[in-house]
Every structure is written in structure tokens, then in C-alpha cells.
Amino acid sequence: MPKEIEQPKLATKPGSVRPPIAMADPDLSSQINAFVEKEQGEIVKCVRVFGDLYRCNWWGHEHTDKINRPLAGFDVTLLRVRKSSFLRVKKTDEGLRIEDKTLTQVHSE
């Protein structure tokens, strides 16, 4: 008859059992894209970095007076980032609350 192997008992330390993880806040990227101000012809692309912090890039043609599109589909090579920002975004009952967290001044020593 095979010998039964006794399973070791796992000891838990006080405080080592964690409560279940709460659902993460929803990704607001698409709502931010639609909400932020943009100039005519600009495309805004926001991505969630982590938590409620997002990076947004405003894409547009470098020289809007010389837009010449000989080859459809190559727009990506004609577009440049005109502006880039880090935004902290919270969804409230009134809508989106957006704070610009972009570093505006570089300190050098």
C-alpha cells in the first residue's frame, strides 16, 4: 500500500493576508481624446501611463500651408508632434477634471 505524503501546513504571518484587489479605474483615454482642445487638422492621442496619469500628444502637419498629399496612407510620415503633455485626469459627476502635470521648467546645476 502506498504511503501517504503529509502536506506541509502553511503558516501565515499577521497582516500577510491581503484583501481582494479593487477594480482599477476605467481607462479614460478615448474620453480625453474627444474632450481636449485641438486646432483644425490636429489629431490628439492619449495613452494611460498608470493610475490617473495620461500622456497626450497633439499631432499635426508641420507646415499646414504646404499640405500636399500625393500618396494616401502616408500621413503618418507627414505628421509631427506639435505638443505633448502629461495630464492627471479624474472623472467627476460634472465631467472630466484635468490637471496638466507637464514639467515646464528644467532645473540644471
Backbone torsions as a table, in degrees:
resi	resn	phi	psi	omega
1	MET	NA	131.2	-178.5
2	PRO	-67.2	144.5	-179.4
3	LYS	-81.0	132.3	178.9
4	GLU	-77.9	138.1	178.7
5	ILE	-96.0	127.4	-179.3
6	GLU	-79.5	129.2	178.5
7	GLN	-75.8	134.5	178.9
8	PRO	-68.6	146.5	177.6
9	LYS	-86.4	133.0	179.7
10	LEU	-89.7	123.8	178.0
11	ALA	-89.9	135.7	176.4
12	THR	-111.5	139.1	178.4
13	LYS	-85.8	149.8	176.5
14	PRO	-57.4	132.0	178.8
15	GLY	85.6	-1.3	-178.2
16	SER	-84.7	-15.2	177.5
17	VAL	-87.8	121.2	-176.6
18	ARG	-98.0	146.7	176.3
19	PRO	-68.6	160.6	179.2
20	PRO	-58.8	146.1	-179.6
21	ILE	-73.7	131.8	178.4
22	ALA	-72.3	156.0	177.4
23	MET	-60.7	138.7	177.7
24	ALA	-70.0	151.9	175.6
25	ASP	-61.4	148.4	-179.8
26	PRO	-66.9	151.3	176.8
27	ASP	-74.3	121.8	-176.2
28	LEU	-99.0	11.7	-174.6
29	SER	-51.7	-50.0	-176.0
30	SER	-66.4	-35.2	178.0
31	GLN	-68.7	-37.6	178.2
32	ILE	-65.9	-43.9	178.3
33	ASN	-53.3	-42.2	-177.8
34	ALA	-77.2	-26.6	-171.4
35	PHE	-87.0	-38.9	-172.9
36	VAL	-68.7	153.0	179.2
37	GLU	-71.9	142.3	176.3
38	LYS	-145.3	150.7	177.4
39	GLU	-82.4	163.5	179.5
40	GLN	-58.0	131.1	179.4
41	GLY	87.5	-7.7	179.6
42	GLU	-84.1	149.7	173.8
43	ILE	-119.7	132.3	178.1
44	VAL	-108.8	132.0	178.1
45	LYS	-126.8	115.2	178.4
46	CYS	-112.4	140.3	175.3
47	VAL	-131.0	145.3	179.1
48	ARG	-77.4	126.6	177.1
49	VAL	-85.0	-54.9	172.1
50	PHE	-170.7	154.3	178.1
51	GLY	52.4	-121.4	-179.4
52	ASP	-107.1	20.0	179.8
53	LEU	-103.3	129.9	-177.1
54	TYR	-127.4	149.3	172.3
55	ARG	-110.4	127.6	-178.8
56	CYS	-120.4	134.1	176.1
57	ASN	-119.1	132.5	175.5
58	TRP	-98.5	113.7	-178.1
59	TRP	-100.9	140.2	176.8
60	GLY	-162.3	171.5	177.8
61	HIS	-71.9	137.8	-177.6
62	GLU	-62.9	-42.7	179.2
63	HIS	-124.7	94.4	-174.8
64	THR	-66.5	-22.0	179.4
65	ASP	-77.6	-13.5	-176.8
66	LYS	-118.6	34.7	-179.4
67	ILE	-71.0	115.1	178.2
68	ASN	-134.5	112.0	-175.0
69	ARG	-108.1	79.8	-178.7
70	PRO	-69.7	-30.0	-177.2
71	LEU	-125.5	106.5	177.2
72	ALA	-61.7	142.3	-179.9
73	GLY	99.4	-11.9	179.2
74	PHE	-103.5	21.0	179.7
75	ASP	-58.0	-34.3	-177.2
76	VAL	-60.2	-30.3	178.9
77	THR	-80.9	-15.0	-179.9
78	LEU	-95.5	-14.0	-176.7
79	LEU	-93.7	147.6	177.6
80	ARG	-133.0	153.4	175.1
81	VAL	-75.0	118.9	179.6
82	ARG	-89.9	-30.0	-176.8
83	LYS	-153.3	146.3	177.4
84	SER	-139.9	133.6	-178.0
85	SER	-141.3	150.8	168.8
86	PHE	-101.4	126.2	-176.5
87	LEU	-122.6	136.7	170.7
88	ARG	-98.5	122.7	-172.1
89	VAL	-126.0	130.7	175.6
90	LYS	-124.9	140.4	175.9
91	LYS	-92.6	125.8	179.4
92	THR	-120.5	175.9	176.9
93	ASP	-62.9	-28.0	-179.3
94	GLU	-84.2	-14.8	-177.4
95	GLY	136.2	-149.7	-180.0
96	LEU	-89.5	134.1	172.8
97	ARG	-105.9	115.6	-174.0
98	ILE	-115.8	127.0	175.5
99	GLU	-117.6	129.4	177.7
100	ASP	-80.3	118.7	-178.6
101	LYS	-109.9	17.4	-179.5
102	THR	-68.1	134.9	175.2
103	LEU	-68.6	118.0	-175.9
104	THR	-99.5	-17.1	-177.5
105	GLN	-134.4	128.9	179.5
106	VAL	-97.9	128.4	178.3
107	HIS	-95.9	125.1	176.0
108	SER	-128.1	145.6	-179.5
109	GLU	-125.7	NA	NA
